[in-house]
Amino acid sequence: MTDTPSPAGARHPDLLSVYCNDHLAAATGGIELVARMIGAHRGDRYEEGLRQLLAELREEKVVLTRTMASLGFPVRQYKQAALWLAEKASRAKLNGHLLSRSPSSSLLEFEVLASAVRAKRSGFETLRIVAEVDERIDAALFDRLIEQANRQYEWATDTRRDVAAEVFGGDSDVVADADTDA
C-alpha cells in the first residue's frame, strides 16, 4: 500500500478503494434488508417510507459505483456477495418465534436500518472530504447525498421509536421531545 498522492491528489488510493468497496457491499445488504422489510410491512403505514428509501438506496449504490469507476477502482463482487448472503442468513435469527415473525423483528430491523444509514452517511462524508483533493469526485452530489442520509436517518429513527411503542407500549414522543430539548 502506498501513502503517496495519486495524480488527482487523494492519498492512499488503495485504501480508498477498499473503503469504497466496503461501503458498496454494505449498500447491497441495506437494499436487501429494506426489500425484505417492504414485504413485512405491505399495506401498513411504513410501506411508503420504505419504498422511497429503497429507491434512494438503489440510486446511492449507482452513484457509489460510478464514483468508484471514475476513480479507477475495481468493484469487488465477492464483498457484495458476502453481504447479500449475510443478510439472508440474518433471517434465521432466534427471536422466540419458530414459524412466525416476532413482533420485535420490525423493531430490530428499524434499529439496524437507522444504524446503517448513519454509517452510510459517514461514508458519504468521507468521500465529500476526499472531493476536496480529487476533482473526480462530485462534491455537490455528495453534499446532496449527505442531506438525503440525514433525512433518512430522521425517518428511520422516528419510525423505530414508533415501532418500539407499538411493541412494548409507551409513548414514542417522550424520547422525540427530549431530542429537541437538548
Summary of the structure (lengths in Angstrom):
residues: 182
radius of gyration: 18.4
end to end distance: 43.6
largest distance: 57.3
contacts: 499
relative contact order: 0.13
helix: 73%
strand: 0%
